[in-house]
Amino acid sequence: MSTKDSFFSTSYKPYYQAAIAFGIMLVLILSSKLMEILGVMDVSVKFPWKMVGTFLLVYIIFSCLYSIGAKNKMIYWRDSILSYAALLGLGILLASFASSTSIYEVGSYHWLFKVLSIVYIVFLTLVNMLTTFMDYAENEEWDHPRGNK
């Protein structure tokens, strides 16, 4: 497998990643509400909140992985943080609307979202630092090896 075909060499815009995550989240939450309305199954009040948390985590993982192949790390970092904030805000609005409860009425989900947000910033920063170090190490000239004393 050449580096051109590698998963890490490609980079998708964070806005597209967030849109896909939100689209899947929307479909699952709306289909669960439809199932509940039709009487096919009972859906927990916490289900929309679980879906928001799940797809935030999916976005975090894929955004960090795709940041490895980004050409401009700072622009990718900015766009991914803004996309995450938009995904979080829209997800909270969607879950509030679908469950008719606020984020503070469904247990500790507000803490989960705070922890996920901090973890995302830490992971994204860590991945970008590591790729910067790796790029520096790959471009470093090793003309004079260290002699044994």
N, C-alpha and C positions, 0 to 999 in steps of 0.2 A: 504494500500500500504506500503510495507516494504521499508526500506532505500536502500535495494539492488536494488529495482525496480525503484527507484526515478530517475528523469531526471538529478538531480544535482549530483548523485553519479557516473554517468558515465562520462568519459572524452575521447574525440576523439582527435587524434593528430592534431595539427594546420595545418600541411602540407596537411592532407586529407581534412580538411575543406576548405582550400584555393584552393585545386585542384578541389573540387566540385563546389565552387563558380566560379572559372575561367571557368570550363567546361560549366556551364549553361550560363555564360556570353558570351562565345564563340559561343555557339549554337544560342542564341538569336540574337547576332550581325550578324553572318553569314546568318541566315535565313532572317533577315531584308534586308540584301544586296541582297540576292537571290530574294526576293519579289520585290525589286526595279529594279533589272536587268530584271526580267520577266515582269515588267510593271503592276504588280498586285496592287501596292500601292506606293505612294511617301513617302520616309523616310527622316525625318529631318536630317540635318548635326549633330545636337546635340544628336541624339538618341544613338549612341555608347557611348558618354560621360555620358549620363543619366544612361545607363546600368552599366557602370563602377562604378559610384557613388552609384547606388542602391545595387550592389553586394558587394561593399566595406562595406556598412552599414550592410548588412545581415551578412557578415563575422564578423564584429565588434560585433554584438549582440550575435551571436552563440559562438564566441570565448570567450567572457566574461562569458557567461552562463556555457560553458563547463569547464572553468578554475576553477569553484567551486569544481568540482570533481577530479581535478588533484592531483596525489599523490605527485609529486615534483613540487611545485609552481614556483621555479626559472627556472627550465628547461622548463616548459610549457610557462612561460613568455618570455623567450629567443626565443623559437621556434615560438611562436605566433607573436612576433614582426618581426622576419625574414620572416615568411609566409606572414604577412601583407605587408611588403616592396616588396616582390616578386610579390604578387597579384597586388599591386599598380603599380609597374613598368610594368608588363605584360599587365595590363589593359590599361595603358596609351599608350603603343606601339600598342595594338590591336585597340583602339579607333582612334589613329592617322592614322593608316593604313586604317581602314574602312571608316573614314570620310574624309580622305585626308586633314586634318587640324591639326594644332598644338594645344596644350592645351591652348595657349594664344590667339588663334583666335576664340574661342567659348564662349566668355563671361567670367564669373567669376568661371569657373570650377576649375581653378588652386587654387583659394582661398577655394573652397569647399573641395578639396582634402587635403589642408593644415589643415583646421579645422577638418575634419574627422580624420586625423592622430593624432592631438593633443587630440581630444576627445577619441580616442581609447586608447592612452597611459594613460590618466587620468582614464577612466573607468576600464581598466585592473588593474591598480595599486590600485584603490579603492576597487574593488572586491577582490583582493588578500589580501589587508590589512584587510578587513572585515572578510574574512574567517580565517585569522590568528588569529584575535581577538576572533572569535567564537570558534576556536579550543582551544585556551588558556582558555577561560571561561568554556568550557565543561570539560577540564582536571583539572581545579582548585579544590583544596581540600577545602571544607567548613566545617572544623572541629569546629571552634570557631566562632559562630555567634556574631555579634556585640551587645553589651549590651546597653540598654537605660541608659542614664545618666541624 
